[in-house]
Amino acid sequence: QVQVVESGGDLVQPGGSLKLSCAASGSAFSFYDMAWYRQAPGKQRELVATITSSGSTNYADSVKGRFTISRDNPKNLAYLQMNSLKPEDTAVYYCNARIIGINSWGKGTLVTVSS
């Protein structure tokens, strides 16, 4: 079973940028579909962005044009580059690794967008 650990969360001002990283264990990382989710206080967890094992990406409408998901298979890393951050992007961001029969979550990293 793959394990994932998020990092990179921080306090950032509106309009700023932040890059989150997701480190995955194991040797089969390239076969996993990866995703970033977020959960704001008092709200349900929502999908932010996905990247398949073949590199296809998809984004929530709320982050299109501002966020970019990517992966580095040799390093077992996935990333979420976040630009033009808004206060409403404040949330705990979770990394998800998925393949048939396996659905693994990290513990999350907190992103706070505030002046």
N, C-alpha and C positions, 0 to 999 in steps of 0.2 A: 504494500500500500504506500503510495506517495505521501510525503508530508510537505506542507508548504508553510513558509514563514514570511510575513510581510515586514517591510521596513520603509522608512522615509517620511512617515507622517510628521507634521510639524504645525506650528502657528505661522500663518502667512497673511499678508495684507491683501485686501481686494485688488484684483488686477495682477497679482503675482503668479509665480509658477512654482511647481513642485513636481518631483519625480519619485514615484513609489516603485519599490522593487519587491519581487516575490521570488524567493529561493526555494527550489524544489529538490527533494531527495530522490535517489534512485537513478537508474540508468535508462529508463524508458520515457524520459521527459518529452522527447520530440513527438511521441505518439499521443500525448494528452492535449485535449482542448483546454485552453486556459481562459479564465474570466476574472473580471473585477466587479465586485458588488459593493454597495455602500448602504449604511443604515444611519439615518439621522435620528436625533433624540425624539422619541415619541412617534416614529414612523416605521413602516415596514422596510425590510431589506429590499433593495432594488438593484436590478442589473445595470451596470455602467457600460461595460465593453467586453467583447469576446474576441479571441483569436484562436482559430482552429489549428490543428496539427499541420495543415498545409499552408497556414499563414493568412487565411481569409479573416477579415475583421468586420465587426459590427458594433454600433454605438447606440446608446440611448439618445433620443432626440435632444435632451437637455444638455448633452455634452458634445454633440457633433460640432466639429470645427474648432473645439477647444482642447479636447483630450485625444491622446494617441496611445493605443496599446501596441506593444511589440514584444518580441521574445528573442532570446539568444540561446538556441538549443545546446551548443557545446558547453555553455556555462550553467545550464539548468536554471535560467532566469527568465522571468517575465517582468514587464515594466508597464507603468501607466504614467505617461507624461501629461501633466495637467497645466494648462496655460489659461490666462485670463480668468483666474479663479474668482468666484463670487461667494458671498456669505452663505448662500443656499447650497454650496458644495460642502459645507461643514458636515462631517459624518465620520464614522468609523468605516474604513475601507478594508474589504476582505478579498483575499485571493482564493480562487477556486480552481481545482484541477480535476478534470473529468475524462473518464474513458469508460467503456462498457464495463459495468459492475463495480466501478470505483468512482466515488465522489468525495473529494477531500477538501477541507476548509482550513484556512489559517485562523489565528486568533484576532487578527485585525490590527490596523494602525490608524491612529487618530489624526485627522486633518481638520484644522480649525482655521477658517478664513474670517479674519476680523481686523479692524483697525484699532 
